């Protein structure tokens, strides 16, 4: 099986879906990544890698929720038509 652009699209879509369904209270807070566990940095201080990843996850859940619905439907229809 060849590595194609479609496979890369599907892998990215699956990873974004995984990030969007993570629940803060059940999963992220257990490993210290919940909204209560994220530290607020002072002005001029660079945030830690953990804080940057939490911010990335939170922004993906906020911004990409509606477009992901469209891309998931598009992928399902494409797979149904072309197999």
C-alpha positions as CSV (number, residue, x, y, z in Angstrom):
1,X,0.0,0.0,0.0
2,X,1.5,3.3,-1.1
3,X,1.7,6.4,1.1
4,X,-0.5,9.0,-0.6
5,X,-1.8,12.5,0.1
6,X,-5.2,10.9,0.9
7,X,-3.6,8.7,3.6
8,X,-2.0,11.8,5.1
9,X,-5.3,13.6,5.1
10,X,-7.0,10.7,6.9
11,X,-4.2,10.4,9.5
12,X,-4.5,14.1,10.2
13,X,-8.2,13.9,10.4
14,X,-8.1,11.1,12.9
15,X,-5.5,12.9,15.1
16,X,-7.7,16.0,15.1
17,X,-10.7,13.9,16.0
18,X,-8.8,12.4,18.9
19,X,-7.8,15.8,20.3
20,X,-11.4,17.1,20.0
21,X,-12.9,14.3,22.0
22,X,-10.5,14.5,24.9
23,X,-12.5,15.4,28.0
24,X,-10.8,17.8,30.4
25,X,-12.5,16.5,33.6
26,X,-12.1,12.8,32.9
27,X,-8.8,12.5,31.1
28,X,-6.7,15.7,31.0
29,X,-7.1,16.6,34.7
30,X,-5.8,13.2,35.7
31,X,-2.5,13.8,34.0
32,X,-2.4,17.5,35.2
33,X,-3.4,19.1,31.9
34,X,-6.8,20.3,33.0
35,X,-7.8,24.0,32.9
36,X,-7.3,24.2,36.7
37,X,-3.8,22.7,36.4
38,X,-2.5,25.1,33.7
39,X,-0.3,27.8,35.2
40,X,-0.7,31.4,34.2
41,X,2.7,32.8,33.1
42,X,3.8,36.3,33.9
43,X,4.6,38.9,31.3
44,X,7.8,38.1,29.5
45,X,8.1,34.5,30.7
46,X,8.0,31.8,28.1
47,X,5.3,29.1,28.8
48,X,6.4,25.6,29.4
49,X,5.9,22.8,26.8
50,X,3.1,21.4,28.8
51,X,1.3,24.7,28.9
52,X,1.8,25.2,25.1
53,X,0.4,21.7,24.4
54,X,-2.6,22.4,26.6
55,X,-3.2,25.7,24.8
56,X,-2.9,23.9,21.4
57,X,-5.4,21.2,22.4
58,X,-7.8,23.8,23.8
59,X,-7.6,25.9,20.6
60,X,-8.1,22.9,18.4
61,X,-11.2,21.9,20.3
62,X,-12.5,25.5,20.1
63,X,-11.8,26.3,16.4
64,X,-11.8,23.0,14.6
65,X,-15.0,21.5,15.9
66,X,-17.4,22.7,13.1
67,X,-14.9,22.2,10.2
68,X,-14.2,18.7,11.5
69,X,-17.8,17.7,11.1
70,X,-17.7,18.8,7.4
71,X,-14.4,16.9,6.8
72,X,-15.6,13.8,8.5
73,X,-18.8,13.7,6.4
74,X,-16.8,14.4,3.3
75,X,-14.4,11.5,4.1
76,X,-17.3,9.1,4.9
77,X,-19.1,10.0,1.6
78,X,-15.8,9.6,-0.3
79,X,-15.1,6.2,1.2
80,X,-18.7,5.0,0.5
81,X,-18.5,6.1,-3.1
82,X,-15.0,4.9,-4.0
83,X,-14.6,2.1,-1.4
